[in-house]
Amino acid sequence: MLFTIILATHNIVRWIILVLGIIALFRAYRGWLGKQAWTPTDRKVGVFFGSALDLQLLLGIILVILLVTQSGVATLGPYLLDHVLPMVLAVILAHVGSVRSRKAASDAEKHKQAAIWYTIVFLVLLVAIPWPRRLLPRF
C-alpha cells in the first residue's frame, strides 16, 4: 500500500515538474531573446523547478528502496539505466543551470544560461519519463 501511494505521488509530481519546466523555459527564452531584465520571479521559477525535481528524486529513491526490499534488485534492471540514471542526471543539470544562471554577469547571460541548461534538462526528462504509466495506480 505504501509503495502504491508513493508511486501515485511520484506520477503526479511528474506533471508538476513538466509544467514548471515549461514555465522556466518560457521565461528563460523570453528573457534571453527579448532582452529582458532578470527578475526575482525568474530566479524563483528556477528554484521551484529544481525543488520539484529534488522532491521527485526523493520519492524515486524511496520507491527504489521499497522495490528492492520487496522484490529484489533484479526487478530494477531496465529502470536503472532507462529511468533512474537519466533522472539523477536531470536533477544535477537543473541545479548546475540554476547556479550558472544566478552567477552570470548580465541579465542576458542569466537568461541564456537558464535557457540552455533547462532545455537540456527538459529533453532528458522527456526521454526518461515512462510515458505509458497511469497517472494513479490502482489502490
N, C-alpha and C positions, 0 to 999 in steps of 0.2 A: 504494500500500500504506500509506504514512504517513497519507494522508487517511482511509482506512478505519479504521485503528487509533484515530486521534484522534476520528473520528466515533463509533465504538463507545464510547470512554471518555466522550465528551460525552453519549451516550444513557444510560449507566449512572449518571453523576453526576446526571442529571435526577431519577432516583428517590431518590437520597440527599438531594437538596435538598427534594423533596416530603415525605419522612419527617421531615427536620429542621424543615421549615416547620410540619408538623402538631404536632410536639413543642413548638416555640416558641409556636405559637398556643394549644395546650392549657395550657402553663404560664402564659402571659400572662393568658388569660381566667380560669383557676382562681385565680391570684393576685389579679386585679382584683376579680372577683365574690365570691371567698371571703375577701377582705380579709386575704391572707396577706403575710408579710414577703418582701421582695425578697432572694433568696439569691445567693450566688456561682454556683450552678448555673443560675439564671435568666439571669444575665449570660453565662455560658459557652455556653448553648444559642443565644443570640442571636449570639455571636461565631462559633460553628460554622456557623450558618445563613448569616451574611454571608461567612464564609471559603469555604464551599462555592459560594456564588454567585460569588465572586471567581474561584475555580478554573474554574467553568463559563464565565465571561466570557473568561478567558484562552484556554481551549480553543476557544471560539467565534471569537475573534479569529484564532487560528491557522487554523481552518477557513476563515474568510473569505479570509485571505491565500492559502491554498493553492488555494481555488476560483478566486480572481481570477487567480492566476498560471497556473493550468491551463486555465481555460475563459473567462476574461474577465469584465468587470464585468456584462455583460448577464445572466448567469445568476443574479445576486443579486436581481434585480427584486423578486419577491414576498416573499422572505425579509427583505429590508431593512426594509420597513415592517411586515410582519406578525410578524416574529420578532426580528430584531436590535435594532431601536429599543425595543420594549417591554421586552426583556430587560435592556438597558442601564439603562432607567428603573427596572426592578425592583431592580437592584443598587444604584443610587443611593438609592432609597427605603428599602431594607433598612438601609443604613448610616446614613441620617438617623434612622430609627426606633431603631436601636441606640444612637446618641448621645443622642437625646432621652430615651430610657428611662433610660439611665445617669445623665443630668444632672438628672432630675426630683427635686423636693424630698422627696417622700414615697414610701413603698413602694407605696401605692395608685396614685399618679400614675405611677410607673415601670411598673407592670403595665399601666395604662391606655394609656400611650404605646406600649408594646410591642404590646399587643393591636390598637390602631388601625393602626399602621404595618405590622405583619406581616400583618394582614388585607388591607390594600391590596396589599402585595407579593404575597401568595399569590393574590389574584384576578388580578393582572397575569400571574403565572406560568401560571395555569390557562388564561387566554385565549391566551397567546402560545406555549405549547408545541405543537409539531407532533405531535399525538397518534398519527396513523397510522404514524409512523416505527417501524421494527423496533427491538427492543432491541439486537441485534447485527447489523450489516450483514454481508453475505457477504464472507468473506475470499478 
